[in-house]
Amino acid sequence: MYPLLSENQLSIVRGGADNTAVVSLDKTDMVVNMEDHTLLGSSGETVFVTDLSVATTLNLRVYWPNKIEPSSEMVTDTLYWQSFGYTPDDAHSSLPLTAEFIQEAMRQISARVRELFIPHVDNVNRYIYTSTNPAMDDAYDFWQQKKYKEASYLWEYVYEEQKNETTRAMAAANLAVYNELFDNYKVAIEWVDKSLSLFEKRVDSNASDITALRDYRRQLMERKSDNSLLQKQM
């Protein structure tokens, strides 16, 4: 960690605005991990999958006005990318370049630093799978009418009773959204995992669904962590 800022340095940074908090970035860590693995497509062909993760940690000091000692904060954030191809080079070519993922990682974690000081509400988009399956169609009608529990009962029925694995995967993904709606993040993550396990049986035709669900899982993990922190603060 860098030495503490002196009163003179803080005064210069504040520029006469004595009630301003000053944030110093004392350390940045970034861990990049890329893993290759293979899956079998529906026709028995080999599909190459590359997972890229970038984990960033910032160590900060916050110099609050009218306080002698600064507080220490650690902010973390992880971004994930996944790509597919019929050769390793195909999979790698779809991933962001080094400069691009560093820029995106710093942009994302900067937003998290801002959240330390500014009250905010996160708005996210969620999508519900529909299909020609009668139970799935009826469930969507219930969802549109905000009869969420009734919709969840039908999705559970589809997941447990239907044979079509794609339809079951869709129902499981919808149940993840249902549980997230009521802050049941642990259960929502379990349903995402069930959906992924079914979609991944046909990775060639479900690549976009798999990528979206992996990103959704990451968001749920973050919301679960944020919710746990909120409960501790309360």
PASEBA-1860 file (N, C-alpha, C; in nm, 3 decimals):
! residues 234
1> MYPLLSEN> 0.084/-0.120/0.000/0.000/0.000/0.000/0.088/0.125/0.000 ~ 0.038/0.230/-0.066/0.112/0.356/-0.069/0.101/0.427/0.066 ~ 0.196/0.516/0.098/0.186/0.594/0.223/0.059/0.676/0.225 ~ 0.012/0.707/0.345/-0.108/0.790/0.359/-0.084/0.928/0.300 ~ -0.188/0.985/0.243/-0.179/1.122/0.193/-0.169/1.218/0.311 ~ -0.088/1.319/0.295/-0.071/1.418/0.401/-0.186/1.519/0.398 ~ -0.200/1.596/0.504/-0.304/1.699/0.509/-0.285/1.800/0.397 ~ -0.161/1.830/0.365/-0.133/1.925/0.257/-0.177/1.868/0.121
9> QLSIVRGG> -0.148/1.739/0.099/-0.189/1.676/-0.027/-0.340/1.671/-0.039 ~ -0.408/1.637/0.071/-0.555/1.631/0.069/-0.614/1.768/0.043 ~ -0.554/1.871/0.100/-0.603/2.006/0.080/-0.591/2.047/-0.066 ~ -0.480/2.009/-0.129/-0.460/2.041/-0.271/-0.564/1.970/-0.357 ~ -0.587/1.840/-0.328/-0.684/1.763/-0.406/-0.824/1.820/-0.390 ~ -0.859/1.861/-0.266/-0.995/1.911/-0.240/-1.015/2.049/-0.300 ~ -0.910/2.124/-0.319/-0.922/2.254/-0.383/-1.015/2.349/-0.313 ~ -1.017/2.346/-0.181/-1.102/2.435/-0.104/-1.237/2.376/-0.067
17> ADNTAVVS> -1.275/2.264/-0.127/-1.401/2.197/-0.092/-1.374/2.100/0.023 ~ -1.370/2.153/0.144/-1.325/2.075/0.259/-1.416/1.958/0.296 ~ -1.540/1.961/0.251/-1.634/1.853/0.284/-1.634/1.741/0.180 ~ -1.531/1.739/0.096/-1.522/1.638/-0.010/-1.442/1.517/0.036 ~ -1.494/1.398/0.008/-1.418/1.275/0.034/-1.317/1.255/-0.080 ~ -1.201/1.208/-0.044/-1.095/1.182/-0.142/-1.068/1.033/-0.145 ~ -1.064/0.977/-0.266/-1.039/0.834/-0.283/-0.902/0.815/-0.348 ~ -0.819/0.733/-0.286/-0.690/0.699/-0.347/-0.690/0.553/-0.388
25> LDKTDMVV> -0.641/0.526/-0.507/-0.626/0.390/-0.555/-0.484/0.345/-0.521 ~ -0.474/0.252/-0.427/-0.342/0.212/-0.378/-0.288/0.086/-0.443 ~ -0.375/0.002/-0.494/-0.325/-0.122/-0.554/-0.430/-0.179/-0.649 ~ -0.385/-0.231/-0.761/-0.473/-0.295/-0.859/-0.419/-0.434/-0.891 ~ -0.503/-0.535/-0.879/-0.468/-0.671/-0.918/-0.565/-0.717/-1.025 ~ -0.512/-0.782/-1.128/-0.597/-0.838/-1.233/-0.547/-0.978/-1.266 ~ -0.636/-1.075/-1.252/-0.602/-1.214/-1.280/-0.682/-1.259/-1.402 ~ -0.612/-1.298/-1.506/-0.675/-1.341/-1.632/-0.658/-1.492/-1.645
33> NMEDHTLL> -0.768/-1.560/-1.671/-0.764/-1.705/-1.687/-0.839/-1.745/-1.813 ~ -0.775/-1.826/-1.897/-0.839/-1.875/-2.019/-0.826/-2.026/-2.023 ~ -0.938/-2.094/-2.038/-0.939/-2.240/-2.039/-1.008/-2.291/-2.164 ~ -0.949/-2.393/-2.225/-1.007/-2.458/-2.341/-1.059/-2.595/-2.302 ~ -1.175/-2.631/-2.352/-1.224/-2.767/-2.335/-1.313/-2.802/-2.454 ~ -1.351/-2.925/-2.464/-1.428/-2.971/-2.579/-1.560/-3.031/-2.534 ~ -1.658/-3.024/-2.624/-1.787/-3.088/-2.605/-1.823/-3.161/-2.733 ~ -1.910/-3.260/-2.722/-1.957/-3.330/-2.840/-2.088/-3.269/-2.887
41> GSSGETVF> -2.094/-3.236/-3.016/-2.217/-3.186/-3.073/-2.319/-3.297/-3.093 ~ -2.438/-3.260/-3.137/-2.545/-3.358/-3.152/-2.514/-3.465/-3.255 ~ -2.426/-3.432/-3.351/-2.390/-3.529/-3.455/-2.259/-3.601/-3.424 ~ -2.210/-3.581/-3.304/-2.087/-3.647/-3.263/-1.960/-3.572/-3.296 ~ -1.974/-3.452/-3.354/-1.855/-3.374/-3.388/-1.800/-3.305/-3.263 ~ -1.672/-3.273/-3.266/-1.607/-3.206/-3.154/-1.623/-3.055/-3.166 ~ -1.670/-2.993/-3.059/-1.685/-2.848/-3.054/-1.588/-2.795/-2.948 ~ -1.507/-2.697/-2.987/-1.410/-2.639/-2.895/-1.474/-2.520/-2.823
49> VTDLSVAT> -1.456/-2.516/-2.691/-1.513/-2.411/-2.607/-1.400/-2.343/-2.531 ~ -1.398/-2.212/-2.532/-1.298/-2.136/-2.457/-1.368/-2.046/-2.357 ~ -1.326/-2.057/-2.230/-1.378/-1.972/-2.124/-1.270/-1.871/-2.085 ~ -1.306/-1.745/-2.084/-1.213/-1.638/-2.044/-1.272/-1.564/-1.926 ~ -1.194/-1.551/-1.819/-1.239/-1.474/-1.703/-1.132/-1.371/-1.667 ~ -1.178/-1.255/-1.623/-1.088/-1.148/-1.581/-1.135/-1.100/-1.444 ~ -1.057/-1.131/-1.340/-1.091/-1.093/-1.203/-1.007/-0.973/-1.162 ~ -1.072/-0.865/-1.124/-1.003/-0.742/-1.089/-1.031/-0.706/-0.943
57> TLNLRVYW> -0.927/-0.665/-0.873/-0.939/-0.621/-0.734/-0.872/-0.486/-0.718 ~ -0.943/-0.392/-0.658/-0.888/-0.259/-0.629/-0.882/-0.241/-0.478 ~ -0.767/-0.196/-0.429/-0.753/-0.158/-0.289/-0.755/-0.006/-0.281 ~ -0.851/0.046/-0.208/-0.873/0.190/-0.201/-0.859/0.241/-0.058 ~ -0.828/0.368/-0.046/-0.843/0.439/0.080/-0.938/0.556/0.057 ~ -1.028/0.576/0.152/-1.123/0.687/0.144/-1.094/0.782/0.259 ~ -1.059/0.903/0.224/-1.030/1.008/0.322/-1.156/1.091/0.340 ~ -1.228/1.064/0.448/-1.354/1.131/0.473/-1.328/1.266/0.539
65> PNKIEPSS> -1.411/1.364/0.510/-1.393/1.493/0.577/-1.419/1.480/0.727 ~ -1.342/1.552/0.807/-1.358/1.556/0.953/-1.325/1.424/1.021 ~ -1.252/1.335/0.951/-1.205/1.211/1.013/-1.053/1.205/1.002 ~ -0.991/1.162/1.111/-0.845/1.162/1.114/-0.788/1.052/1.025 ~ -0.841/0.929/1.039/-0.788/0.815/0.966/-0.879/0.780/0.847 ~ -0.820/0.743/0.733/-0.901/0.700/0.619/-0.953/0.558/0.642 ~ -1.060/0.526/0.573/-1.110/0.388/0.575/-1.053/0.313/0.455 ~ -1.035/0.184/0.470/-0.983/0.101/0.362/-1.097/0.023/0.299
73> EMVTDTLY> -1.101/0.018/0.167/-1.205/-0.053/0.093/-1.140/-0.144/-0.010 ~ -1.200/-0.260/-0.031/-1.155/-0.350/-0.137/-1.274/-0.378/-0.228 ~ -1.259/-0.352/-0.356/-1.366/-0.371/-0.453/-1.321/-0.478/-0.552 ~ -1.408/-0.575/-0.575/-1.375/-0.684/-0.667/-1.484/-0.698/-0.773 ~ -1.444/-0.748/-0.887/-1.540/-0.773/-0.994/-1.477/-0.874/-1.090 ~ -1.560/-0.962/-1.146/-1.511/-1.062/-1.241/-1.599/-1.060/-1.365 ~ -1.536/-1.058/-1.480/-1.607/-1.065/-1.607/-1.578/-1.199/-1.673 ~ -1.679/-1.249/-1.746/-1.665/-1.379/-1.812/-1.703/-1.367/-1.960
81> WQSFGYTP> -1.629/-1.438/-2.041/-1.665/-1.455/-2.182/-1.654/-1.603/-2.216 ~ -1.736/-1.647/-2.309/-1.728/-1.785/-2.356/-1.749/-1.785/-2.508 ~ -1.668/-1.864/-2.578/-1.681/-1.870/-2.724/-1.674/-2.015/-2.770 ~ -1.726/-2.039/-2.890/-1.733/-2.173/-2.945/-1.674/-2.172/-3.087 ~ -1.623/-2.287/-3.129/-1.572/-2.301/-3.264/-1.540/-2.445/-3.295 ~ -1.518/-2.474/-3.421/-1.484/-2.611/-3.460/-1.333/-2.635/-3.458 ~ -1.256/-2.529/-3.430/-1.112/-2.541/-3.404/-1.081/-2.447/-3.288 ~ -0.970/-2.471/-3.218/-0.934/-2.378/-3.110/-0.921/-2.234/-3.157
89> DDAHSSLP> -0.864/-2.216/-3.278/-0.848/-2.080/-3.330/-0.983/-2.013/-3.355 ~ -1.081/-2.092/-3.401/-1.215/-2.036/-3.421/-1.271/-1.982/-3.289 ~ -1.255/-2.063/-3.183/-1.307/-2.022/-3.052/-1.233/-1.899/-3.000 ~ -1.101/-1.898/-3.015/-1.023/-1.785/-2.964/-1.052/-1.656/-3.039 ~ -1.083/-1.666/-3.167/-1.102/-1.545/-3.249/-1.224/-1.465/-3.208 ~ -1.318/-1.529/-3.139/-1.440/-1.459/-3.098/-1.425/-1.386/-2.965 ~ -1.313/-1.409/-2.896/-1.291/-1.345/-2.766/-1.236/-1.203/-2.785 ~ -1.258/-1.115/-2.686/-1.203/-0.979/-2.698/-1.051/-0.980/-2.692
97> LTAEFIQE> -0.989/-0.880/-2.756/-0.846/-0.863/-2.749/-0.805/-0.818/-2.609 ~ -0.676/-0.832/-2.577/-0.628/-0.798/-2.443/-0.666/-0.656/-2.404 ~ -0.639/-0.560/-2.491/-0.670/-0.421/-2.458/-0.820/-0.401/-2.438 ~ -0.902/-0.477/-2.512/-1.047/-0.463/-2.501/-1.098/-0.517/-2.368 ~ -1.048/-0.635/-2.326/-1.103/-0.687/-2.201/-1.049/-0.612/-2.079 ~ -0.928/-0.556/-2.089/-0.878/-0.473/-1.979/-0.963/-0.347/-1.966 ~ -0.992/-0.285/-2.079/-1.075/-0.165/-2.077/-1.214/-0.193/-2.019 ~ -1.274/-0.305/-2.061/-1.407/-0.339/-2.011/-1.402/-0.374/-1.862
105> AMRQISAR> -1.298/-0.444/-1.819/-1.286/-0.480/-1.677/-1.273/-0.355/-1.591 ~ -1.194/-0.259/-1.635/-1.178/-0.136/-1.556/-1.304/-0.051/-1.559 ~ -1.374/-0.053/-1.670/-1.500/0.021/-1.675/-1.602/-0.035/-1.577 ~ -1.611/-0.168/-1.572/-1.707/-0.233/-1.483/-1.671/-0.210/-1.337 ~ -1.544/-0.224/-1.303/-1.508/-0.211/-1.161/-1.514/-0.065/-1.117 ~ -1.493/0.028/-1.209/-1.508/0.170/-1.176/-1.651/0.201/-1.134 ~ -1.746/0.135/-1.202/-1.886/0.154/-1.165/-1.912/0.102/-1.024 ~ -1.845/-0.007/-0.987/-1.861/-0.061/-0.852/-1.801/0.032/-0.747
113> VRELFIPH> -1.693/0.099/-0.780/-1.637/0.198/-0.688/-1.736/0.311/-0.666 ~ -1.796/0.356/-0.774/-1.896/0.464/-0.765/-2.012/0.423/-0.675 ~ -2.049/0.296/-0.678/-2.161/0.249/-0.598/-2.134/0.257/-0.448 ~ -2.007/0.267/-0.409/-1.975/0.282/-0.267/-2.028/0.412/-0.210 ~ -2.044/0.511/-0.295/-2.074/0.646/-0.248/-2.209/0.700/-0.293 ~ -2.265/0.642/-0.399/-2.388/0.698/-0.456/-2.501/0.597/-0.443 ~ -2.611/0.631/-0.373/-2.727/0.540/-0.371/-2.775/0.515/-0.513 ~ -2.808/0.390/-0.542/-2.842/0.358/-0.680/-2.937/0.239/-0.685
121> VDNVNRYI> -3.001/0.226/-0.798/-3.086/0.111/-0.827/-3.038/0.050/-0.957 ~ -3.011/-0.079/-0.956/-2.970/-0.147/-1.078/-3.093/-0.196/-1.155 ~ -3.102/-0.157/-1.281/-3.209/-0.207/-1.367/-3.151/-0.311/-1.462 ~ -3.214/-0.427/-1.467/-3.167/-0.534/-1.554/-3.284/-0.588/-1.636 ~ -3.250/-0.643/-1.752/-3.351/-0.707/-1.836/-3.347/-0.858/-1.814 ~ -3.463/-0.918/-1.805/-3.474/-1.061/-1.793/-3.569/-1.112/-1.901 ~ -3.539/-1.227/-1.954/-3.618/-1.283/-2.063/-3.679/-1.416/-2.021 ~ -3.802/-1.438/-2.064/-3.874/-1.562/-2.035/-3.885/-1.642/-2.164
129> YTSTNPAM> -3.849/-1.770/-2.155/-3.863/-1.859/-2.271/-4.010/-1.893/-2.295 ~ -4.048/-1.893/-2.420/-4.181/-1.941/-2.460/-4.162/-2.048/-2.567 ~ -4.265/-2.127/-2.587/-4.261/-2.230/-2.691/-4.404/-2.267/-2.728 ~ -4.416/-2.356/-2.825/-4.549/-2.402/-2.865/-4.604/-2.507/-2.770 ~ -4.523/-2.551/-2.676/-4.571/-2.645/-2.575/-4.688/-2.581/-2.499 ~ -4.804/-2.650/-2.488/-4.922/-2.589/-2.425/-4.896/-2.540/-2.283 ~ -4.825/-2.619/-2.202/-4.799/-2.578/-2.064/-4.708/-2.456/-2.059 ~ -4.608/-2.451/-2.148/-4.520/-2.335/-2.153/-4.598/-2.211/-2.197
137> DDAYDFWQ> -4.688/-2.229/-2.291/-4.770/-2.118/-2.340/-4.861/-2.066/-2.230 ~ -4.924/-2.158/-2.157/-5.012/-2.116/-2.046/-4.931/-2.047/-1.936 ~ -4.812/-2.099/-1.909/-4.727/-2.038/-1.807/-4.692/-1.894/-1.843 ~ -4.664/-1.869/-1.970/-4.630/-1.734/-2.013/-4.751/-1.640/-1.996 ~ -4.869/-1.692/-2.025/-4.990/-1.611/-2.003/-5.003/-1.572/-1.856 ~ -4.979/-1.668/-1.767/-4.983/-1.637/-1.623/-4.879/-1.531/-1.589 ~ -4.760/-1.546/-1.645/-4.652/-1.452/-1.614/-4.689/-1.310/-1.659 ~ -4.750/-1.300/-1.776/-4.791/-1.170/-1.827/-4.895/-1.106/-1.736
145> QKKYKEAS> -4.976/-1.191/-1.671/-5.079/-1.142/-1.580/-5.025/-1.121/-1.438 ~ -4.893/-1.136/-1.420/-4.825/-1.125/-1.291/-4.870/-1.232/-1.192 ~ -4.920/-1.343/-1.245/-4.952/-1.459/-1.161/-4.830/-1.551/-1.161 ~ -4.727/-1.505/-1.090/-4.597/-1.569/-1.099/-4.595/-1.710/-1.040 ~ -4.662/-1.729/-0.930/-4.662/-1.862/-0.868/-4.728/-1.965/-0.958 ~ -4.841/-1.926/-1.019/-4.908/-2.018/-1.111/-4.818/-2.054/-1.230 ~ -4.744/-1.954/-1.280/-4.651/-1.981/-1.389/-4.542/-2.078/-1.345 ~ -4.492/-2.059/-1.222/-4.385/-2.147/-1.173/-4.430/-2.291/-1.160
153> YLWEYVYE> -4.557/-2.311/-1.121/-4.608/-2.448/-1.109/-4.604/-2.520/-1.246 ~ -4.642/-2.447/-1.351/-4.641/-2.507/-1.484/-4.499/-2.534/-1.532 ~ -4.407/-2.445/-1.503/-4.268/-2.469/-1.544/-4.208/-2.589/-1.471 ~ -4.243/-2.603/-1.345/-4.197/-2.721/-1.271/-4.254/-2.849/-1.331 ~ -4.381/-2.843/-1.372/-4.443/-2.959/-1.437/-4.370/-2.993/-1.567 ~ -4.340/-2.892/-1.647/-4.270/-2.915/-1.773/-4.134/-2.977/-1.747 ~ -4.061/-2.922/-1.650/-3.927/-2.974/-1.622/-3.932/-3.119/-1.574 ~ -4.029/-3.153/-1.493/-4.035/-3.287/-1.435/-4.096/-3.390/-1.529
161> EQKNETTR> -4.191/-3.348/-1.615/-4.271/-3.446/-1.689/-4.243/-3.453/-1.839 ~ -4.193/-3.345/-1.897/-4.173/-3.345/-2.041/-4.046/-3.421/-2.081 ~ -4.044/-3.476/-2.202/-3.928/-3.550/-2.250/-3.832/-3.464/-2.330 ~ -3.884/-3.362/-2.398/-3.799/-3.278/-2.481/-3.701/-3.199/-2.393 ~ -3.572/-3.222/-2.414/-3.473/-3.162/-2.325/-3.461/-3.011/-2.344 ~ -3.482/-2.962/-2.465/-3.475/-2.818/-2.487/-3.589/-2.747/-2.414 ~ -3.709/-2.806/-2.421/-3.822/-2.747/-2.350/-3.799/-2.751/-2.200 ~ -3.744/-2.860/-2.150/-3.713/-2.870/-2.006/-3.608/-2.766/-1.967
169> AMAAANLA> -3.508/-2.745/-2.054/-3.406/-2.645/-2.025/-3.467/-2.505/-2.018 ~ -3.561/-2.476/-2.109/-3.629/-2.347/-2.108/-3.707/-2.327/-1.979 ~ -3.777/-2.432/-1.937/-3.856/-2.423/-1.814/-3.765/-2.398/-1.694 ~ -3.652/-2.466/-1.689/-3.558/-2.448/-1.578/-3.504/-2.305/-1.575 ~ -3.472/-2.251/-1.692/-3.423/-2.113/-1.698/-3.530/-2.015/-1.649 ~ -3.655/-2.040/-1.686/-3.763/-1.954/-1.640/-3.782/-1.962/-1.489 ~ -3.762/-2.081/-1.433/-3.772/-2.096/-1.288/-3.660/-2.022/-1.216 ~ -3.546/-2.006/-1.282/-3.438/-1.926/-1.224/-3.483/-1.780/-1.213
177> VYNELFDN> -3.547/-1.729/-1.319/-3.595/-1.591/-1.317/-3.703/-1.574/-1.208 ~ -3.791/-1.673/-1.199/-3.896/-1.668/-1.097/-3.836/-1.656/-0.957 ~ -3.736/-1.739/-0.927/-3.677/-1.736/-0.793/-3.596/-1.609/-0.770 ~ -3.532/-1.557/-0.874/-3.461/-1.430/-0.859/-3.557/-1.318/-0.823 ~ -3.677/-1.323/-0.882/-3.777/-1.220/-0.855/-3.806/-1.206/-0.707 ~ -3.794/-1.317/-0.633/-3.821/-1.316/-0.489/-3.693/-1.326/-0.406 ~ -3.581/-1.289/-0.468/-3.450/-1.284/-0.400/-3.402/-1.420/-0.352 ~ -3.453/-1.527/-0.413/-3.405/-1.662/-0.378/-3.288/-1.698/-0.469
185> YKVAIEWV> -3.175/-1.630/-0.446/-3.064/-1.641/-0.540/-3.002/-1.780/-0.542 ~ -2.992/-1.844/-0.427/-2.934/-1.978/-0.422/-3.014/-2.075/-0.509 ~ -3.146/-2.071/-0.496/-3.232/-2.160/-0.574/-3.227/-2.121/-0.722 ~ -3.223/-1.990/-0.749/-3.216/-1.945/-0.888/-3.091/-1.998/-0.956 ~ -2.979/-1.995/-0.886/-2.854/-2.047/-0.942/-2.865/-2.197/-0.968 ~ -2.930/-2.269/-0.879/-2.949/-2.413/-0.899/-3.030/-2.440/-1.025 ~ -3.132/-2.359/-1.052/-3.212/-2.379/-1.172/-3.134/-2.342/-1.298 ~ -3.048/-2.240/-1.289/-2.963/-2.208/-1.404/-2.871/-2.326/-1.437
193> DKSLSLFE> -2.816/-2.386/-1.333/-2.727/-2.501/-1.354/-2.801/-2.617/-1.419 ~ -2.926/-2.640/-1.378/-3.005/-2.747/-1.438/-3.033/-2.716/-1.585 ~ -3.063/-2.590/-1.613/-3.089/-2.550/-1.751/-2.964/-2.567/-1.837 ~ -2.850/-2.523/-1.785/-2.725/-2.535/-1.859/-2.690/-2.680/-1.890 ~ -2.712/-2.768/-1.792/-2.677/-2.909/-1.812/-2.757/-2.970/-1.926 ~ -2.879/-2.921/-1.947/-2.962/-2.971/-2.057/-2.924/-2.905/-2.190 ~ -2.906/-2.773/-2.189/-2.867/-2.705/-2.312/-2.733/-2.754/-2.365 ~ -2.640/-2.787/-2.274/-2.506/-2.827/-2.315/-2.501/-2.965/-2.381
201> KRVDSNAS> -2.611/-3.037/-2.379/-2.615/-3.165/-2.450/-2.619/-3.146/-2.601 ~ -2.657/-3.024/-2.642/-2.657/-2.990/-2.786/-2.592/-2.854/-2.802 ~ -2.463/-2.850/-2.777/-2.393/-2.723/-2.771/-2.392/-2.651/-2.905 ~ -2.394/-2.725/-3.015/-2.387/-2.660/-3.146/-2.511/-2.576/-3.174 ~ -2.627/-2.625/-3.138/-2.751/-2.553/-3.167/-2.795/-2.462/-3.052 ~ -2.732/-2.474/-2.937/-2.773/-2.396/-2.820/-2.664/-2.302/-2.771 ~ -2.569/-2.270/-2.858/-2.454/-2.190/-2.815/-2.495/-2.056/-2.755 ~ -2.589/-1.987/-2.819/-2.629/-1.855/-2.770/-2.699/-1.866/-2.634
209> DITALRDY> -2.780/-1.972/-2.616/-2.847/-1.992/-2.488/-2.745/-2.020/-2.378 ~ -2.646/-2.101/-2.409/-2.543/-2.135/-2.310/-2.466/-2.011/-2.269 ~ -2.426/-1.930/-2.366/-2.352/-1.808/-2.335/-2.435/-1.714/-2.249 ~ -2.561/-1.696/-2.284/-2.649/-1.606/-2.208/-2.670/-1.657/-2.066 ~ -2.687/-1.788/-2.050/-2.710/-1.843/-1.917/-2.586/-1.838/-1.830 ~ -2.470/-1.856/-1.890/-2.346/-1.843/-1.811/-2.331/-1.700/-1.760 ~ -2.364/-1.604/-1.843/-2.357/-1.465/-1.798/-2.463/-1.437/-1.692 ~ -2.582/-1.495/-1.710/-2.688/-1.480/-1.611/-2.646/-1.539/-1.477
217> RRQLMERK> -2.579/-1.653/-1.482/-2.532/-1.715/-1.358/-2.433/-1.622/-1.286 ~ -2.344/-1.559/-1.362/-2.250/-1.466/-1.303/-2.324/-1.350/-1.234 ~ -2.427/-1.298/-1.301/-2.504/-1.189/-1.241/-2.573/-1.233/-1.113 ~ -2.626/-1.355/-1.114/-2.691/-1.406/-0.993/-2.591/-1.422/-0.878 ~ -2.471/-1.468/-0.909/-2.369/-1.482/-0.805/-2.336/-1.345/-0.745 ~ -2.328/-1.243/-0.829/-2.300/-1.109/-0.779/-2.415/-1.057/-0.693 ~ -2.538/-1.080/-0.737/-2.654/-1.034/-0.660/-2.664/-1.109/-0.528 ~ -2.630/-1.237/-0.529/-2.630/-1.315/-0.405/-2.528/-1.258/-0.307
225> SDNSLLQK> -2.409/-1.224/-0.358/-2.305/-1.168/-0.274/-2.346/-1.031/-0.220 ~ -2.402/-0.946/-0.308/-2.446/-0.813/-0.265/-2.558/-0.822/-0.161 ~ -2.648/-0.917/-0.179/-2.759/-0.933/-0.086/-2.708/-0.979/0.051 ~ -2.608/-1.068/0.052/-2.551/-1.114/0.178/-2.486/-0.999/0.253 ~ -2.416/-0.911/0.179/-2.352/-0.795/0.241/-2.457/-0.701/0.297 ~ -2.566/-0.680/0.224/-2.673/-0.594/0.270/-2.734/-0.646/0.400 ~ -2.757/-0.777/0.407/-2.814/-0.836/0.529/-2.721/-0.816/0.649 ~ -2.590/-0.828/0.625/-2.495/-0.805/0.736/-2.500/-0.660/0.783
233> QM> -2.512/-0.567/0.689/-2.515/-0.425/0.724/-2.642/-0.390/0.801 ~ -2.751/-0.463/0.770/-2.878/-0.435/0.839/-2.875/-0.493/0.980
END
